[in-house]
Amino acid sequence: VLSDVLAACRVEGTVTGRFTLSAPWALASAGVDGAMFRVGRGEPWWLAVDGDPPVRVDPGDLVLLPHGSPHIQMSSPDVDVAPINLAQVLHDTGVADRLHTPLVFASGGGGAVTDLFSGIVLFRETQRNPVLRMLPKMIRIRAADMSVAPCLGPMTEMFVEESLTCRPGWKITAARMADLLFVHMLRAYLLTHSGAGHDWFRGLSDPKIGKALMLIHNDPRAPWTVESLAEAVFMSRS
């Protein structure tokens, strides 16, 4: 079922960038119409999504904002500088109108440096897709926890490298890598959160309930009843 639904999450385009930020720094984003990746090198940084308390992000941690929510990124939660509007920074540095190339700029107060790599991923049918609608505002896969998806680290490095070198065919390559990153991050999220909540994802992780969902999904026109589903997966009606 998850494979079928993810087929509707194909990436249609990506916008990539590298921001070299020296402490103290703070950037505010009004959000984007798509999903957003973030991964940093150098110093740790902090991310506050849509009014939530700031969360520390260590180097190598992979962060996904599935809904492109408004957020503030900063060198420290105690940073004594007003957040700069990211769109304004891009405009002032002359890269806002060059979306066919990576967005690259430097900003900050001259202290310890964080290199922040970004990818905005545009999906078709975003609002109608049940997977995207049910994801939380932020998913973070810690570098130390990537054993649940060991390919995430190398794939992220390849995504960053491909996005910045702009070799021939980089656009389609970056889009395909972003597609794979999204699926692997989602799978890692499911593996680490399958027992939490009472939603569709938890149902998929249960062998028998997942099979019942698969039956409905594979044949939605069938006159399914609680009794027929229970019989098909060898469960009681309750």
Buried (B, 14 or more C-beta within 10 A) or exposed (E): BBEEBBEBBEBEBBBBBBBBBBBBBBBBBEBBEBBBBBBBBBBBBBBBBEEEEBBEBEBBBBBBBBBBBBBBBBBBEEBEBEBBBBBEBBEEEEBBEEBEBBBBBBBBBEEBBBBBBBBBBBBEEBEEBEBBEEBBBBBBBEBEBBEBBEEBBEBBEBBBBBBBEBEEEBBEBBBBBBBBBBBBBBBBBBEBBBEEEEEBBBBBBEEBBBBBBBBEEEEEEEEBEEEEBBEEBEBEEE
